[in-house]
Amino acid sequence: MEDSRPLDALNKARNKRVIVELKNGKQYVGKLNAFDIHINVVLEEAEEKVNGELTRKLGVVFLRGDTIIMVSPA
């Protein structure tokens, strides 16, 4: 059965590496630990990338859903 709702797709990606792109152009790559109905997400082992270049390693991060424009498998 295909994923029929966005939250189903996120649930399938739980505990896997994802790329999260924000409105400010930054990308965060890490393991999707948790999310809620507002698409607020928690990543573990997160790394911040700007223009495709690694800028820093952050560990655990919380990203607010209204700043997210894309979540994709890494």
N, C-alpha and C positions, 0 to 999 in steps of 0.2 A: 504494500500500500504506500502510495506517495505521501509526502508531507503535505497536509492540506491547510495548515495554519503556520504563520511565522514562528510561533512559540514551539511548534512541533519540530521545526528545523533547528532551532536553538537547543532544544532538549536533546536532539540527536548528536549535536556537536559538543555536548557537555563532556568534560574531561579530555577533550581533544584540543589541538592547537588551532587557534583562529587568528585572523587579522581583523582588527577593529579600526575603521577609519573615522576620524572626527571632522566636524565642520571646519576646524582651524587648519586642516591639512595634515595633522599628525596622524601617525599610525601606531597602534600598539599590537604587538604580537605576543601571545601567551596562551596558556591552557585555560579554557573557559571553565570556571569553577561554579559560578552561580549567576542567575539572572532573575528578573521579575517581570510583571506585566507591563512595566514602563520601559523595558529593555535596558534598565540599569544592569550593568554587568560587572562581575568580579573576575579578574584574570590573575592567575598565578604564574610565576616565572616570566613576568612581563618585561618586554623591551620596548622602548620608545624609538620610533624611526621618523625622521623628517627628510623629505625628498629621497626616500629609499635608503638613507644612511642611518646606521645605528647611532643614536645620540647618548642613550644611557640605559642601564639595566635597573629595573625598579622593584622586582619581586612581586608582591601582591598589590594590585591596584583596583580601585573602584572607578568605573566610568559611568557618568550620568547619561541616561538614555536619550535625553533631548539634545545631546551634543553629538550623538552617533549618526553617521549617514550610511554605514555599511558594516556588516559582519560577514566574513567569508572564511571558509576552511583555509588553513595555512599550507 
